[in-house]
């Protein structure tokens, strides 16, 4: 009897792991994927994918895209995501406040969702001339400090796929090689930079981290470029301190 129970437990764990693999494959696909595409990307038999996606669909964790694009994440996961976002905002709010207090600049918290950086929280700067984005705004990955920071800490293949989808460029092209060098620099330094790349007149510095569920987040400080060079050393010092606090917090 104990042997049968042990086999049943291992089987249950395997099903959960496979369901998680399928959900991760769908995480960055806005229009969805076919069963065959999911099977290929998750490295699972198509019959297994069909069986598991049927169970996930019954719980509304996945749905068929209404535009005919295939299977994508469903509304039930959105409720979990909102709860997780609230938890992240609560845990990071004190650090955002500290960064703004120490620098006088706006501090943002964003999460990577569906191939873009979505703003979750913001502490406005103390200057009359400051940068402000609305919670819920979506920014690109490859031209922003928070997006580049997230790309730098994820597996290379996934970063390449997101780069190709956003830019339309081959990761093996000259532009792709420049992208790889930029990510290597970010990995070595811990900080990512946007020097007038996304919005002329605005520069930014940021760092990224993963929460316990594996979602990618970033904290960044956007600054009017006209004063960026003067305060860059202070921003770097403050953000390195904030990064150390966040990494220590999410390691426990």
Helices and strands as residue ranges (DSSP letters): H 2-26, H 35-42, H 46-58, E 62-64, E 71-73, H 75-103, E 107-113, E 116-123, E 138-139, H 145-153, H 156-167, H 174-189, E 192-195, E 202-210, E 216-224, H 225-250
